[in-house]
Amino acid sequence: MSQEGKTAYSQDELKEFEEIIFQKLAIAKEELHTMKDTMSKKNDSGTDYTASTSKLLEDGADTLERESMSQLAARQQKFVVNLENALIRIKNGTYGVCIDTGKLISKERLKAVPHTMHSIEAKLAKK
């Protein structure tokens, strides 16, 4: 069925998108939980004390790794929020409509990026 002329997705289509979002949300939350656990365990200094110069190098590497993990966790948290916002848009009837063009976002794009609010045309036009 063509999307031409359609202004909204059917309830069945929205249910399908909702299931995709719930699956991605469960995975994203689990990954975020794992990242947070990893970061909290990184704060343990452990019991292996070595020579001072190698300890300084290890501390620097640990700090870099912690910062990197923190950035990944922040991005993952943003992804979780975006997925949750997509669920809200499903409930309020605005899901799948491009906020720039007002047209329906293609099903293929929504399946790949279910939290998007932009059609591919609008996304490419912003570049």
GROMACS elastic network, one bead per residue, 0.5 to 0.9 nm:
[ bonds ]
;  ai    aj funct       b0    kb
    1     4     6  0.89206   500
    2     5     6  0.82463   500
    2     6     6  0.81591   500
    3     6     6  0.52840   500
    3     7     6  0.82600   500
    3     8     6  0.89876   500
    3     9     6  0.88209   500
    3   104     6  0.74014   500
    3   106     6  0.77609   500
    3   107     6  0.88438   500
    4     7     6  0.86035   500
    4   104     6  0.86842   500
    5   103     6  0.88612   500
    6     9     6  0.74984   500
    6   103     6  0.82712   500
    6   104     6  0.71599   500
    7    97     6  0.76279   500
    7   102     6  0.83471   500
    7   103     6  0.66933   500
    7   104     6  0.61797   500
    8    93     6  0.79258   500
    8    94     6  0.78859   500
    8    95     6  0.79690   500
    8    96     6  0.71681   500
    8    97     6  0.70988   500
    8   103     6  0.86846   500
    8   104     6  0.66324   500
    9    12     6  0.80430   500
    9    13     6  0.58433   500
    9    14     6  0.62123   500
    9    93     6  0.89041   500
    9    95     6  0.81017   500
    9    96     6  0.71979   500
    9    97     6  0.88952   500
    9   104     6  0.80262   500
   10    13     6  0.51087   500
   10    14     6  0.61374   500
   10    15     6  0.85395   500
   11    14     6  0.50035   500
   11    15     6  0.60593   500
   11    16     6  0.86187   500
   12    15     6  0.50367   500
   12    16     6  0.63154   500
   12    17     6  0.88039   500
   13    16     6  0.50570   500
   13    17     6  0.63779   500
   13    18     6  0.85875   500
   13   107     6  0.89928   500
   14    17     6  0.50572   500
   14    18     6  0.60035   500
   14    19     6  0.86235   500
   14    90     6  0.66822   500
   14    95     6  0.79769   500
   14    96     6  0.86969   500
   15    19     6  0.62380   500
   15    20     6  0.87268   500
   15    90     6  0.86619   500
   16    19     6  0.52448   500
   16    20     6  0.64626   500
   16    21     6  0.87794   500
   17    20     6  0.50633   500
   17    21     6  0.61716   500
   17    22     6  0.86101   500
   17    87     6  0.89847   500
   17    90     6  0.85865   500
   17   107     6  0.89679   500
   17   110     6  0.75789   500
   17   111     6  0.70396   500
   17   114     6  0.70030   500
   18    21     6  0.50486   500
   18    22     6  0.61055   500
   18    23     6  0.86299   500
   18    86     6  0.84679   500
   18    87     6  0.66278   500
   18    90     6  0.74293   500
   18   114     6  0.86968   500
   19    22     6  0.50769   500
   19    23     6  0.62208   500
   19    24     6  0.86588   500
   20    23     6  0.52249   500
   20    24     6  0.62603   500
   20    25     6  0.85049   500
   20   111     6  0.73230   500
   20   114     6  0.74177   500
   21    24     6  0.51024   500
   21    25     6  0.58562   500
   21    26     6  0.85261   500
   21    83     6  0.63338   500
   21    84     6  0.82030   500
   21    86     6  0.77980   500
   21    87     6  0.73773   500
   21   111     6  0.89228   500
   21   114     6  0.63483   500
   21   115     6  0.77329   500
   22    26     6  0.61408   500
   22    27     6  0.87121   500
   22    83     6  0.82124   500
   22    84     6  0.87763   500
   22    87     6  0.84588   500
   23    26     6  0.53047   500
   23    27     6  0.64781   500
   23    28     6  0.86656   500
   24    27     6  0.52240   500
   24    28     6  0.59990   500
   24    29     6  0.85427   500
   24    80     6  0.86878   500
   24    83     6  0.79106   500
   24   114     6  0.88729   500
   25    28     6  0.50000   500
   25    29     6  0.59845   500
   25    30     6  0.84701   500
   25    79     6  0.85045   500
   25    80     6  0.61709   500
   25    83     6  0.64115   500
   25    84     6  0.76707   500
   26    29     6  0.52941   500
   26    30     6  0.62266   500
   26    31     6  0.86833   500
   27    30     6  0.51645   500
   27    31     6  0.61842   500
   27    32     6  0.85952   500
   28    31     6  0.51149   500
   28    32     6  0.60957   500
   28    33     6  0.85670   500
   28    76     6  0.67467   500
   28    77     6  0.82207   500
   28    79     6  0.74936   500
   28    80     6  0.62742   500
   29    33     6  0.60706   500
   29    34     6  0.85749   500
   29    76     6  0.80853   500
   29    77     6  0.80380   500
   29    80     6  0.67221   500
   30    33     6  0.50492   500
   30    34     6  0.62103   500
   30    35     6  0.86603   500
   31    34     6  0.50407   500
   31    35     6  0.61907   500
   31    36     6  0.86514   500
   31    73     6  0.86000   500
   31    76     6  0.78207   500
   32    35     6  0.50411   500
   32    36     6  0.61787   500
   32    37     6  0.85724   500
   32    72     6  0.87208   500
   32    73     6  0.59897   500
   32    74     6  0.87511   500
   32    76     6  0.60893   500
   32    77     6  0.67949   500
   32    80     6  0.86715   500
   33    36     6  0.51456   500
   33    37     6  0.61612   500
   33    38     6  0.85941   500
   33    73     6  0.88525   500
   34    37     6  0.50597   500
   34    38     6  0.61133   500
   34    39     6  0.86110   500
   35    38     6  0.50249   500
   35    39     6  0.61450   500
   35    40     6  0.86340   500
   35    69     6  0.69181   500
   35    70     6  0.81109   500
   35    72     6  0.80298   500
   35    73     6  0.61518   500
   36    39     6  0.50675   500
   36    40     6  0.61759   500
   36    41     6  0.86297   500
   36    69     6  0.85771   500
   36    70     6  0.83093   500
   36    73     6  0.71417   500
   37    40     6  0.51889   500
   37    41     6  0.62235   500
   37    42     6  0.86084   500
   38    41     6  0.52026   500
   38    42     6  0.61682   500
   38    43     6  0.89837   500
   38    69     6  0.83551   500
   39    42     6  0.50320   500
   39    43     6  0.67975   500
   39    66     6  0.64850   500
   39    69     6  0.69820   500
   39    70     6  0.74677   500
   40    43     6  0.55026   500
   40    44     6  0.75825   500
   41    44     6  0.55267   500
   41    45     6  0.88694   500
   42    45     6  0.74129   500
   42    62     6  0.76842   500
   42    66     6  0.72394   500
   43    46     6  0.88122   500
   43    66     6  0.87730   500
   44    47     6  0.89749   500
   45    48     6  0.82360   500
   46    49     6  0.81433   500
   49    52     6  0.84118   500
   49    55     6  0.73578   500
   50    53     6  0.84478   500
   50    54     6  0.68321   500
   50    55     6  0.60681   500
   51    54     6  0.56901   500
   51    55     6  0.60908   500
   51    56     6  0.88097   500
   52    56     6  0.62062   500
   52    57     6  0.87873   500
   53    56     6  0.51222   500
   53    57     6  0.64692   500
   53    58     6  0.87006   500
   54    57     6  0.50155   500
   54    58     6  0.61041   500
   54    59     6  0.84934   500
   55    58     6  0.50121   500
   55    59     6  0.60316   500
   55    60     6  0.85781   500
   56    59     6  0.50195   500
   56    60     6  0.62081   500
   56    61     6  0.86329   500
   57    60     6  0.50877   500
   57    61     6  0.61799   500
   57    62     6  0.84899   500
   58    61     6  0.50297   500
   58    62     6  0.59343   500
   58    63     6  0.84514   500
   59    63     6  0.60518   500
   59    64     6  0.85880   500
   60    63     6  0.50904   500
   60    64     6  0.62127   500
   60    65     6  0.85588   500
   61    64     6  0.51082   500
   61    65     6  0.60668   500
   61    66     6  0.84929   500
   62    65     6  0.50380   500
   62    66     6  0.59839   500
   62    67     6  0.85389   500
   63    66     6  0.50367   500
   63    67     6  0.61430   500
   63    68     6  0.85365   500
   64    67     6  0.51551   500
   64    68     6  0.61276   500
   64    69     6  0.85602   500
   65    68     6  0.50433   500
   65    69     6  0.60541   500
   65    70     6  0.84475   500
   66    69     6  0.50620   500
   66    70     6  0.59956   500
   66    71     6  0.86302   500
   67    71     6  0.62492   500
   67    72     6  0.86619   500
   68    71     6  0.51795   500
   68    72     6  0.62935   500
   68    73     6  0.86351   500
   69    72     6  0.50141   500
   69    73     6  0.60646   500
   69    74     6  0.85591   500
   70    73     6  0.50311   500
   70    74     6  0.61479   500
   70    75     6  0.86707   500
   71    74     6  0.50539   500
   71    75     6  0.62695   500
   71    76     6  0.85690   500
   72    75     6  0.51571   500
   72    76     6  0.61099   500
   72    77     6  0.85583   500
   73    77     6  0.60036   500
   73    78     6  0.85556   500
   74    77     6  0.50238   500
   74    78     6  0.62483   500
   74    79     6  0.86595   500
   75    78     6  0.50569   500
   75    79     6  0.62350   500
   75    80     6  0.87333   500
   76    80     6  0.62678   500
   76    81     6  0.87065   500
   77    80     6  0.50905   500
   77    81     6  0.63124   500
   77    82     6  0.86592   500
   78    81     6  0.50909   500
   78    82     6  0.61347   500
   78    83     6  0.86523   500
   79    82     6  0.50330   500
   79    83     6  0.62070   500
   79    84     6  0.86153   500
   79   115     6  0.83808   500
   80    83     6  0.51729   500
   80    84     6  0.61990   500
   80    85     6  0.86036   500
   81    84     6  0.50226   500
   81    85     6  0.60800   500
   81    86     6  0.85975   500
   82    85     6  0.50150   500
   82    86     6  0.62405   500
   82    87     6  0.88395   500
   82   115     6  0.57953   500
   82   116     6  0.82059   500
   83    86     6  0.50022   500
   83    87     6  0.65296   500
   83    88     6  0.88779   500
   83   114     6  0.73493   500
   83   115     6  0.52233   500
   83   116     6  0.88459   500
   84    87     6  0.51521   500
   84    88     6  0.65495   500
   84    89     6  0.88790   500
   84   115     6  0.83031   500
   85    89     6  0.63227   500
   85    90     6  0.87478   500
   85   115     6  0.75069   500
   86    90     6  0.63294   500
   86    91     6  0.87732   500
   86    95     6  0.66738   500
   86    96     6  0.89087   500
   86   114     6  0.73335   500
   86   115     6  0.51757   500
   86   116     6  0.78207   500
   86   117     6  0.84580   500
   87    90     6  0.50610   500
   87    91     6  0.64302   500
   87    92     6  0.88210   500
   87    95     6  0.80367   500
   87   115     6  0.84441   500
   88    91     6  0.50666   500
   88    92     6  0.62390   500
   88    93     6  0.85424   500
   88    94     6  0.86791   500
   88    95     6  0.81874   500
   89    92     6  0.50957   500
   89    93     6  0.58861   500
   89    94     6  0.50299   500
   89    96     6  0.82871   500
   90    93     6  0.52705   500
   90    94     6  0.62626   500
   90    96     6  0.81510   500
   91    94     6  0.79285   500
   91    95     6  0.80522   500
   92    95     6  0.77134   500
   93    96     6  0.87345   500
   94    97     6  0.60000   500
   94    98     6  0.89084   500
   95    98     6  0.85100   500
   95   104     6  0.88531   500
   95   115     6  0.88383   500
   95   117     6  0.77762   500
   96   103     6  0.83907   500
   96   104     6  0.56364   500
   96   105     6  0.52855   500
   96   106     6  0.78671   500
   96   107     6  0.82253   500
   96   110     6  0.71726   500
   96   114     6  0.85733   500
   96   115     6  0.88984   500
   96   116     6  0.79346   500
   96   117     6  0.68566   500
   96   118     6  0.84285   500
   96   119     6  0.86399   500
   97   100     6  0.87670   500
   97   101     6  0.81475   500
   97   102     6  0.57531   500
   97   103     6  0.55245   500
   97   105     6  0.56915   500
   97   117     6  0.68006   500
   97   118     6  0.76236   500
   97   119     6  0.79571   500
   98   101     6  0.54840   500
   98   103     6  0.54839   500
   98   104     6  0.60285   500
   98   105     6  0.58503   500
   98   116     6  0.84143   500
   98   117     6  0.53168   500
   98   119     6  0.54422   500
   98   122     6  0.78185   500
   99   102     6  0.56673   500
   99   103     6  0.81526   500
   99   117     6  0.59647   500
   99   118     6  0.61248   500
   99   119     6  0.83740   500
   99   122     6  0.88379   500
  100   103     6  0.82584   500
  100   117     6  0.84054   500
  100   118     6  0.67022   500
  100   119     6  0.80682   500
  100   122     6  0.64037   500
  101   104     6  0.84938   500
  101   118     6  0.81310   500
  101   119     6  0.77701   500
  101   121     6  0.87414   500
  101   122     6  0.69235   500
  102   105     6  0.88846   500
  103   119     6  0.77651   500
  104   107     6  0.85495   500
  104   119     6  0.73878   500
  105   108     6  0.84779   500
  105   109     6  0.68619   500
  105   110     6  0.68553   500
  105   116     6  0.86184   500
  105   117     6  0.78943   500
  105   118     6  0.68343   500
  105   120     6  0.75357   500
  106   109     6  0.53213   500
  106   110     6  0.63702   500
  106   111     6  0.86965   500
  106   119     6  0.69875   500
  106   120     6  0.81329   500
  107   110     6  0.50529   500
  107   111     6  0.60547   500
  107   112     6  0.85823   500
  108   111     6  0.51843   500
  108   112     6  0.63051   500
  108   113     6  0.85556   500
  109   112     6  0.51147   500
  109   113     6  0.58131   500
  109   114     6  0.73579   500
  109   116     6  0.81431   500
  109   119     6  0.76564   500
  109   120     6  0.74406   500
  110   115     6  0.72090   500
  110   116     6  0.67764   500
  110   117     6  0.89926   500
  110   119     6  0.89339   500
  111   114     6  0.54122   500
  113   116     6  0.56936   500
  114   117     6  0.87037   500
  116   119     6  0.78526   500
  118   121     6  0.78990   500
  118   122     6  0.58717   500
  118   123     6  0.59507   500
  119   122     6  0.52429   500
  119   123     6  0.61764   500
  119   124     6  0.86240   500
  120   124     6  0.60358   500
  120   125     6  0.84513   500
  121   124     6  0.52468   500
  121   125     6  0.61069   500
  121   126     6  0.88022   500
  122   125     6  0.50320   500
  122   126     6  0.64161   500
  123   126     6  0.53972   500
  123   127     6  0.70458   500
  124   127     6  0.54854   500
